[in-house]
Amino acid sequence: MSAVAWIAMGSLAAWVWLLLGQGFFWLTGQRLPRREDPGRWPSVAVVVPARDEADMLPVSLPSLLAQDYPGRAEVFLVDDCSTDGTGNVARALSVRYGGLPVTVLSPDEPEPGWTGKLWAVRHGIARARVRRPAYLLLTDADIAHEPDSLRALVAAAESGGYDLVSQMARLRVSSFWERLVVPAFVYFFSQLYPFRWVNRAGARTAAAAGGCVLLRTGAAERAGVPESIRQAVIDDVSLARAVQRSGGRIWLGLAERVDSVRPYPRLADLWRMVARSAYAQLRHSPPLLAGTVLGLALVYLAPPLTLAAGLLTGDAVAAWAGGSAWAVMTGTYLPMLGYYRQSLWWAPLLPFTAVLYLLMTVDSAVRHYRGRGAAWKGRTYTRPEAAPEP
């Protein structure tokens, strides 16, 4: 066989393995498990880190205030040194809509060694613990919840005995770039952290989605969070690992009634979102970066390229293997497009989207070595020791 045919066969073998051996990551059936209402509804503190979120809060915060929860629940919104009046907007919305009580906190700038939103989360949890809640709901300022969201999360945790229940909010898909990139983002995430592997008892794989995490207060104390993960750039996955390592049981799935309202209308917006943490995901390792680039090329780029090369040169094996690999790839992407209610015609474009993610990952590494580090809401963490995952 030709070298092109061998590459095509290698790609096809990789896709057969991904299809059957990677926790069926491509299926989208992991939703909140079956649940029953508890006899007594435990108390919940909702912690919302918010930095310059005045535009998002009018869309998201009222959904939290309107939660139909039978137990005691209150919101702790942490205005993390905002410059756009985030705290005042939160107070005004609380007065206007009523519902759950809201406490707005305004901590100082973070101490050295704290990354991203974890400094704000720390202050929110510290204040919430005064009320001795049974659960903490950690949710971002751009996340909108249906009125029964908190009730469903708590019922799932109580029924299943979970210490952490997390839902990956359905991200917005309105612009061309959102349709092209966003479903693939969730697809790639589930490929790295197959939800079925995360959710089985005794699992070694741990992950969470930071926009919607229900956490038992006792589990948080045992895991020492957020202090134990204060240097984490990918804070949601680090949180899940910390809870799992401390003996907690975790669950992760796709949301049905929890949505992100943050728009990403331009490619540059999505690029920044991915590049912020892509190299941290690879533990800032050049060998892992090189392996990732080669792996993405073999798995996602080789199928269409070898198909084209085979057709042009008359190499039947290369054309058949490349076309088959592309067909398997396309098929595995269809469920995610269905979940996002997008046209299935986006599926064959997955190799092109993978090229964008490859470039975003390389750019993330370039930013790191140029001293720009990981950035969140205008804060840049340039010290190499501040970024690695625990």
ABEGO torsion letter per residue (X at the ends): XBAAAAAAAAAAAAAAAAAAAAGGAABAABBBBBBBBBABBBBBBBBBBBBGAAAAAAAAAAAAAABBBABBBBBBBBBBGBAAGAAAAAAAAAAAAEEBBBBBBBBBBBBBGBBEAAAAAAAAAAAAAAAGBABBBBBBAABBBBAAAAAAAAAAAAAAGBABBBBBBBBBBABAAAAAAAAAAAAAAAAABBAAAAABBGBABBBBBAABBBBBAAAAAAAGOAAAAAABABAAAAAAAAAAAAGBBBBBBBBAABBBABBBABAAAAAAAAAAAAAAAAGGBAAAAAAAAAAAAAAAAAAAAAAAAAAAAGBAAAAAAAAAAAAAAAAAAAAAAAAAGBBAAAAAAAAAAAAAAAAAAAAAAAAAAAGAEBBBGGBBBABAAAABBX
